[in-house]
Amino acid sequence: MKVKVLKIRVSDKFQNMDEAVVNDFLSRFEIVNMNSKLVQDEINYWSVLIYYQEKSKQSGSSKMNISSEEDLSDEEKIIYNKLKDWRYEKSKELNHPPYIIFHNTHLMSIAKFKPCNLQDLEQISGLGESKIKRYGIEIIEVLENA
C-alpha cells in the first residue's frame, strides 16, 4: 500500500485546480482509505492523506470507469461529444481550462453509464461530491437533451 498527501487550498483562486488534481489522482488509483484535515494557515487548506494501490484489471470497485473512446458505442460517442461541448462552454464561462471542469475519462464514463440523477453520478469513478454539487444538474440536463 502506498501513501499520498494532497493539498486543497480553500481559496477561489486555487480550489478548483487543487480539486481537479485530487479527482484525477482518485480516478487513476484504487483508494484503500482516505483522511482529511482542515489546516488553518495564511491560505487555509485541506490536507488529504490517501492510502492507495495500483488499480488492477479486476478491481472490486463497483464504480463505473471508462478509459478510451474505443470503449464507447456510436450513441455514447454522440453523448460524449455533447458533454465535451458543454464542458468547453462552461470552461469559457468560468475562465478555467476544460480539464479542470472534468477530464475526458470522466465524460466518457458519464456517456457510457448515462446517469439519470445525482445519485447515479456518484457511481462514476473520479466524480467527487463537490463536482456533482457544482455541475451535476447541468450534466443530467445535457444527457436528457442528447
N, C-alpha and C positions, 0 to 999 in steps of 0.2 A: 504494500500500500504506500502511496506517495502523498505528500502534503504540499499544498499551495496556499499562499496568503495573498489575497487580493484586497484592493482598497477602492471604496466607492465614496468619492468626495460629495458631501452634501452641499452642493453649490450648483446653481443653474448652469454655470459655465462648464462644469466638469461632469455632472451627474449622468447625463445621457451617454457620454463617451465611456465613462467607467462602467456603467451598467452593461453596455454593449460588450466590453471586454469580458465581464463576468459571464454574460449569456453565451458568448462564443465559447469560453472555456467549458461551461456546463454542457454545451451541445457536443463537444469533442471527447469528453471523458465520462466514464462511469463513476458517478458520485457515490461514495460509501457513507459519508457523514459530512455535515456542514455546521459550523457555528459562526455567529457574527456578534460583534460588539460595537456600539457607538463610541467613538473616540472623540473627545472634545479637545480641539486644538485651534490653531489660528484659522484653519478651514476644517470644520468638523467632518469626520468621515466614518464610514462603516468599515471595520476590518473584518474580512470574511476568511475564515480558516476552512479549507476544503480538504477532506481526505478522499483520495480518488485512486482509480486504477485505469489502465488502458481498457478501452471498450473491446469486448470480444464479439465475434460474429454472432454468437448465440446468446447474446446478453439477455438476462432475465427481465430487463426493463419492459414495462407494458406501454411505455410512451412511444408515439409514432415518430420516426426519424427517417428521412429520405436524404440521400447524398448526391444524387445525379439526376439530370433531366431525363436521362435514358430510362429511369425508373417510372416515368410518367406516361400515361396514355395520351392520345391526341386531345381528348377532352380536358384532361388535367393540365396539359401544356397551355391550353387556351386560358384556363383559370390562373395558372402560374403567371402568364403574361399580363393578365388583368391586375393581378396583385403587384407585379413589378411596376406597372403604370401608376397604380395608386401610391406605391412607395416613393416613386420618383416625384410625384406631385407633392406628397407630404414632406419629402426632404427639402424641396424648394420652399415650401411654406414655412418650415421650421429652420431653414438655413443650416441643415445638417447633411453630411454625406448619407446616401441611401443605406449603406451598411449599418449605420447607427440605428436606423429605424428597425430593420430586420435583415438578416443575412439571407442569401439566396436559398440556402438549405432550409431555413425556416419557412420561406414562401413555398418551396417545393413540398414540404411536409403538409402545409395547410392545404395546398391544391390536391394532394393525394387523399388526405383524411376528410376534407370537406366538412369542417365542424359546423354545427347548426346553432350553437350557443356558446357563451363564455366558458361554461364547464367543459365542453368538448375541446376548446382551445387549450385547456390545462393539460390535456393528454399529449400535446405535441412537445417533443423534446426541445429544450432550449428556450421555451417561452415562459418567462417568469411572470409573477403576479403583477409587477409594475408595467410590463409591456402589455399584458392583457387588459389591465385597467386603462392604460393610455390609448391603446389602439384597437382593442377587441371589438367594440361595437362597429367601428368602421370596417374591420376585416369581415365581419359577418355580413355587413351591407354589400361589400364587394362580391362576396360569394353568392348572395341572393340575386344580384344583378348580372352575374356572369352567365 
